[in-house]
Amino acid sequence: MGSMNPARGRRAAVVAALMLAAFTFNTTENLPVGLLSLMADDLRVSLTAVGALVTGYGLAVAVGSLPLAHVTRSVPRRYLMSGLLAVLAVASWVCALTAVSYGLLLAARVATALAQALFWAVTGPVAVGLFPPERRGRIIGLLSVGGSLATVAGVPAGTWLGGHSGWRTPFAVLGALAVVSLVTVAVLLPTSRPQEGHAAYGAAPDRRRFAVVLTTTALSVTGAFTGFTYVVAFLDEVGGFGRDAVSAVLLAFGAAALVGVTVAGPLLDRYPRATLTVPVAGQAVALVGLCAGGTGQVATVVLIMLLGASVAPVFMATQSQVLRVAPGRTETALAANSAAFNVGVAAGALLGGALLPLTGVRGTFLAGGLLTAVALVVSSWPRQDASPATVDVPEPGVR
């Protein structure tokens, strides 16, 4: 059995490989959005059918997270992570096949989604377990940076590459990136039993707080996607932005999201509660503000960037808190949080779609803001042993 304390360079290389894997998974998930028309024309299917490649992906993640985490709880993490990255590579190359049919493409997407569901449940404990317990928040922050880069760089770059060399090319490139992560993890990640190490179980198990975190995830994500699903229509109809300007505003959203996780990551260990409540509050302000002041273009850009800087750190903060308060094995708890996130995405899109003909696109942002405000109240729920004087102070030993 390999060492539980690999050399510093090996640990850094494994975390870098996991960041690359997070980037690759998240880019793969959302890439069809940027290639919608190209894929529909080439496969001779409707835009709705191509859209289902994204919707079905999210549903597969939501449904598969918990069962897969339970079934694989005894598999050594080196072998499990290598297998997940192998699925990502092979499925990406299947998508890149010249003769791929829509049915085969859908099957490859579902396989990738199930691998991603388990990846996000396992990768946190794997990465955090390589370092001392007081650095867990910083490591979760680094993984979140890798995932956020998919929005800022991965999908735009894939869309550009697909437009110049065909929609299959970006999938082939993503498969190659997955192989880089696979080789690094297979060679450098120690072989250890999943129940070993401090990251296998919650640092301070608390069933009540765990339920609060899951509820906050579901409500905040539902709120975000109730409005943001229809952000392009909002920017067009309410903000008066042209097509080129819309792309620039969405790029600003992605850049702000990257800044948000980069800034919040190092603070997760010192201020675990504040790093959740502050971005949830920012999300609520941004959504309600867009409803109220979305006709002003400068204000709209500022609020969209505030939304990006808030939405991205919320999931990162909930993942970090789950590692802390998980009442049992952390991979199962993280899978539950991932499922709550994806349920929120689907519920938000459905709620926004139902409200759209009734309230208009501005109403979807107002509803999203109100739901987020409820999430803020839930996230601030005091601990059972908390007193009025309780404050969020740095944990002992955290530098």
SVG drawing of the C-alpha trace seen along z (x, -y; Angstrom):
<svg xmlns="http://www.w3.org/2000/svg" viewBox="-49 -53 58 55">
<polyline fill="none" stroke="black" stroke-width="0.4" points="0.0,0.0 1.4,-3.4 2.4,-6.2 -0.3,-8.4 2.1,-11.3 3.6,-11.7 6.3,-14.2 5.1,-17.8 5.8,-17.9 3.6,-14.7 0.8,-16.2 0.9,-19.4 0.9,-17.5 -2.1,-15.4 -4.1,-18.6 -3.2,-20.2 -4.4,-17.1 -7.6,-17.2 -8.1,-20.9 -7.5,-20.0 -10.1,-17.2 -12.6,-19.6 -12.0,-22.0 -12.5,-19.2 -15.6,-17.8 -17.3,-21.2 -16.4,-22.2 -17.7,-18.9 -21.0,-19.4 -21.7,-22.8 -20.0,-22.7 -23.1,-21.8 -24.6,-25.1 -22.0,-26.9 -22.2,-24.4 -26.0,-24.0 -26.7,-25.0 -23.6,-23.3 -24.5,-20.0 -28.2,-20.2 -27.4,-20.8 -24.8,-18.1 -26.8,-15.4 -30.0,-16.5 -31.9,-16.8 -33.7,-19.7 -32.2,-22.3 -34.3,-20.9 -32.7,-17.5 -29.2,-19.0 -30.4,-20.9 -31.4,-17.6 -27.8,-16.6 -27.2,-19.3 -30.5,-18.7 -30.0,-15.0 -26.5,-15.4 -27.6,-17.4 -30.3,-14.9 -27.9,-12.0 -25.6,-13.8 -28.5,-14.4 -29.8,-10.9 -26.4,-9.1 -24.5,-10.9 -25.7,-9.2 -26.1,-5.6 -22.6,-5.6 -21.0,-7.1 -22.5,-4.3 -21.6,-1.5 -18.0,-2.6 -17.3,-3.5 -14.8,-0.6 -12.9,-1.1 -9.3,-2.4 -9.4,-6.0 -6.4,-5.7 -8.2,-3.1 -11.6,-4.8 -10.3,-8.2 -8.3,-6.6 -11.4,-4.8 -13.5,-7.9 -11.0,-9.8 -10.8,-6.9 -14.5,-7.1 -14.2,-10.9 -11.5,-10.4 -13.2,-7.5 -16.6,-9.1 -15.2,-12.4 -13.5,-10.6 -16.8,-8.8 -18.4,-12.2 -15.7,-13.1 -16.2,-10.2 -17.1,-11.2 -19.9,-8.7 -21.4,-9.2 -25.2,-9.0 -27.4,-11.0 -28.2,-7.9 -24.5,-7.1 -23.7,-10.7 -26.5,-10.7 -25.1,-7.5 -21.6,-8.9 -23.0,-12.0 -24.8,-10.0 -21.6,-7.9 -19.7,-11.2 -22.3,-12.6 -22.3,-9.6 -18.5,-9.8 -18.7,-13.5 -21.3,-12.8 -18.9,-10.4 -15.9,-12.6 -17.3,-15.6 -18.2,-13.3 -14.8,-11.8 -12.3,-14.4 -12.7,-16.7 -11.8,-14.0 -9.0,-12.7 -7.3,-16.1 -7.9,-17.3 -6.6,-14.0 -3.2,-14.7 -2.7,-17.8 -3.1,-18.7 -6.7,-19.2 -6.3,-23.0 -5.8,-23.4 -8.9,-21.7 -10.7,-24.9 -7.8,-26.1 -7.7,-22.8 -11.5,-22.9 -10.9,-26.5 -8.3,-25.3 -10.6,-22.6 -13.3,-25.2 -11.0,-27.5 -10.4,-24.6 -14.1,-24.1 -14.8,-27.9 -12.2,-28.2 -14.5,-26.1 -17.0,-29.0 -14.4,-31.6 -12.1,-29.8 -13.2,-26.3 -16.7,-26.8 -15.7,-30.0 -12.6,-28.3 -14.4,-25.1 -17.1,-27.2 -14.5,-29.1 -12.6,-25.9 -15.8,-24.1 -16.8,-27.0 -13.5,-26.9 -12.8,-23.1 -16.1,-21.4 -18.0,-20.6 -16.2,-17.3 -12.7,-18.8 -13.3,-20.3 -14.5,-16.9 -11.3,-15.3 -9.2,-17.9 -11.1,-17.4 -10.4,-13.6 -6.7,-14.4 -6.9,-16.6 -8.6,-13.8 -5.7,-11.5 -3.2,-14.0 -5.2,-14.0 -5.6,-10.2 -1.8,-9.5 -0.9,-11.9 -3.4,-10.5 -2.7,-6.9 1.1,-7.4 1.2,-9.8 -1.9,-9.4 -1.2,-7.0 -3.1,-3.8 -5.1,-3.9 -8.3,-2.6 -11.1,-5.2 -11.9,-5.1 -8.4,-6.0 -7.2,-9.6 -8.8,-12.6 -10.9,-13.5 -12.9,-10.3 -15.2,-11.6 -16.5,-15.0 -14.2,-17.0 -17.1,-18.0 -20.1,-15.8 -23.4,-17.6 -26.6,-16.2 -28.5,-19.4 -25.9,-21.7 -25.6,-19.2 -29.3,-19.5 -29.0,-23.3 -26.2,-23.2 -28.1,-20.9 -31.2,-23.1 -29.1,-26.2 -27.6,-24.6 -30.9,-23.6 -32.7,-26.9 -29.8,-29.1 -29.2,-27.2 -32.9,-27.1 -33.0,-30.9 -30.0,-31.5 -31.3,-29.4 -34.8,-30.7 -33.5,-33.9 -30.1,-33.1 -31.6,-30.4 -33.2,-33.3 -30.3,-35.8 -29.9,-36.1 -33.5,-37.1 -33.2,-39.5 -30.2,-41.2 -32.0,-41.5 -35.5,-42.5 -34.8,-44.5 -31.2,-45.7 -31.3,-46.4 -27.9,-44.7 -27.0,-43.6 -25.8,-40.0 -22.1,-40.9 -22.6,-42.8 -24.5,-39.9 -21.4,-37.7 -19.2,-40.3 -21.5,-40.6 -21.6,-36.8 -17.8,-36.7 -17.7,-39.3 -20.0,-37.1 -17.6,-34.2 -14.6,-36.3 -16.3,-37.6 -17.1,-34.0 -13.4,-33.1 -12.4,-36.1 -15.1,-35.1 -13.8,-31.6 -10.2,-32.7 -10.8,-35.3 -13.1,-33.2 -11.0,-29.9 -8.3,-31.0 -10.9,-32.3 -12.9,-29.0 -10.9,-27.6 -10.8,-30.9 -14.4,-32.0 -16.5,-28.9 -19.9,-30.5 -19.2,-34.0 -17.9,-32.5 -21.3,-31.0 -23.7,-33.7 -21.9,-36.6 -22.1,-35.2 -25.7,-34.1 -26.5,-37.6 -24.7,-39.0 -26.7,-36.7 -30.0,-37.8 -29.0,-41.5 -27.9,-40.9 -31.1,-39.1 -33.5,-41.6 -31.3,-44.4 -31.5,-43.2 -35.3,-43.0 -35.4,-46.6 -32.7,-48.2 -32.0,-46.1 -32.9,-48.8 -29.7,-50.7 -26.8,-49.0 -24.0,-50.0 -26.0,-48.9 -26.9,-45.6 -23.2,-44.8 -22.3,-45.5 -25.1,-43.4 -24.3,-40.5 -20.7,-40.6 -21.9,-40.6 -24.1,-37.6 -21.1,-35.7 -18.9,-36.6 -21.6,-35.3 -23.0,-32.2 -19.7,-30.4 -18.4,-30.7 -21.7,-29.4 -21.3,-25.8 -17.6,-25.9 -18.5,-27.0 -21.2,-24.4 -18.8,-21.7 -16.2,-22.9 -18.9,-22.9 -20.0,-19.4 -16.5,-18.2 -16.6,-19.7 -20.1,-18.6 -20.7,-15.4 -22.5,-13.0 -20.8,-9.9 -18.5,-9.3 -17.7,-12.5 -18.0,-11.2 -21.7,-10.3 -22.3,-13.7 -20.7,-15.5 -22.7,-13.4 -25.9,-14.5 -24.8,-18.1 -24.0,-17.6 -27.4,-16.1 -29.0,-19.0 -27.1,-21.4 -28.3,-19.6 -31.9,-19.4 -31.7,-23.1 -30.6,-23.7 -33.5,-21.7 -36.0,-23.2 -34.9,-26.7 -35.1,-26.3 -38.6,-24.8 -39.8,-27.5 -38.4,-30.2 -40.1,-28.7 -43.4,-28.5 -43.2,-32.2 -41.9,-33.6 -45.3,-33.9 -46.9,-35.1 -44.5,-37.7 -42.1,-38.3 -38.3,-37.8 -37.9,-40.4 -40.3,-38.4 -38.0,-35.4 -35.2,-37.4 -37.4,-38.7 -38.6,-35.2 -35.0,-34.0 -33.9,-36.7 -36.7,-36.0 -35.8,-32.3 -32.2,-33.2 -33.3,-35.4 -34.9,-32.3 -31.7,-30.4 -29.8,-33.2 -32.1,-32.9 -31.6,-29.1 -27.8,-29.4 -27.7,-31.7 -29.6,-29.3 -27.7,-29.3 -26.1,-26.2 -27.9,-24.5 -25.2,-25.4 -24.7,-29.0 -25.3,-32.0 -26.2,-35.5 -22.5,-36.5 -21.3,-33.7 -19.3,-35.1 -17.4,-33.5 -13.9,-33.4 -10.8,-31.7 -10.4,-28.1 -7.5,-27.2 -4.3,-26.4 -5.4,-28.0 -2.8,-30.4"/>
</svg>
